[in-house]
Amino acid sequence: MVVGAFPIAKLLYLGVRQLSKPVANRIKAGARRSEFFKNYICLPPAQAYHWIEMRTKMRIMGFRGSTINPLNEEAAAELGAELLGEAIIFIIGGGCMVLEYSRQAANSRRKEEELAQTINSLQTQLGELALATETLDAQIREVNRLMLSLPAAPTTK
């Protein structure tokens, strides 16, 4: 069993997850500065999140028919950038989990294949031994038959 490879893989995944936070922060900063990111990537999810959150809070408090005002552009850009950063961290973490799962599945599959090969090898050896046993049994029967067919030795008194 290879002990050194297992902690290294875990350490790499942990490192990737730790690096995802600064990367997400840089993307958030870039999203706040870029008009394209602000208008098309940050604002729509932020407004949708705000609408769903406020609607849920209003329903919990018992206000059914109240209208929800959209966030101003500055607050929506900030919320959208935060949502984008959290989504990036979540996607990287999920990717690490998928990679770890596929690695574990590959190891499990490899072990099952090795076990199947071992079982097949043992079955083949068992068949060969059974054949050898039958051959030896037939030879013993032949020797016994030949011994019984020999004339009896004269007895001396």
Disulfide bonds with the S-S distance in Angstrom:
none
